[in-house]
Amino acid sequence: MNKEPKIAVFGGGSWATAIVKMLSENLDEIGWYMRSSYAIEHIKRNKHNPNYISSVEFNPEQLKLTDDINEMVRYADYLIFAIPSAFLIQELDKLEVSLNQKIIFSAIKGIVPETGYIVGKYFAKTYKISLENIGVITGPCHAEEVALERLSYLTIACKNEVKAEFIAGNLASRYIKTKVSDDIIGTEYAAVMKNIYAIAAGIAHGLGYGDNFQAVLMSNSIREMKRFIKKVHKMKRNINNSAYLGDLLVTGYS
């Protein structure tokens, strides 16, 4: 009899906390790695993350919590990384166990420092992970709205549809809708680029530019994103889908 694959989340921030909440709607047990032993003990005693979206209440009996990254890698089959890209290498440097045979999903929106790689490419290049075992979790979805159980939408991208569907199914709930895609490169670059455009939108707002300017900025941003992603990885995709345009809009206007 085949046992159900185990899922673990790596990270202690708001997005990691939101992902654990989503998984807790469907799973009896979720692995959760974070650096802070204080936060772990607080969650066990008080049922919430003391540092991020503290309104989310957990059942500690559902959570396998640890500050030992090697213990968590050994425990799980599917590893969801939600560590800020700036600290990813620092955390992975603690690894003493192999990532071979593990399925990696990145919920990180950024470039790995000193490499120029998106996270999926970093795992592929550095740890020799097959693209069949790499996936991306992207929005449009704010952690704070997940905490409030507002209707939200996720795209789960992976070359292997079965693995994408497995993660999508375990994240879906009455307030989380999921869709699968095979565009792991395009969706991940879109998640990086939308943050750059959102900074520009924030600057424009701070300078007192109005809605007219913001509309032009956003329309030009999506056009540039389309050209860039097509150049980096040419495939058939609709840039107006939520993983691209939707993620840009929710970040740019927030």
Sequence and secondary structure as in RCSB ss.txt:
>XXXX:A:sequence
MNKEPKIAVFGGGSWATAIVKMLSENLDEIGWYMRSSYAIEHIKRNKHNPNYISSVEFNPEQLKLTDDINEMVRY
ADYLIFAIPSAFLIQELDKLEVSLNQKIIFSAIKGIVPETGYIVGKYFAKTYKISLENIGVITGPCHAEEVALER
LSYLTIACKNEVKAEFIAGNLASRYIKTKVSDDIIGTEYAAVMKNIYAIAAGIAHGLGYGDNFQAVLMSNSIREM
KRFIKKVHKMKRNINNSAYLGDLLVTGYS
>XXXX:A:secstr
      EEEE  SHHHHHHHHHHHTT S EEEE S HHHHHHHHHHSS SSS TT    GGGEEEES HHHHHHH
 SEEEE S HHHHHHHHTT  S  TT EEEE   SEETTTTEEHHHHHHHHH   GGGEEEEE S  HHHHHTT 
 EEEEEEESSHHHHHHHHHHH  SSEEEEEES HHHHHHHHHHHHHHHHHHHHHHHTT  HHHHHHHHHHHHHHH
HHHHHHHS     TTSIIIIIHHHHHHT 
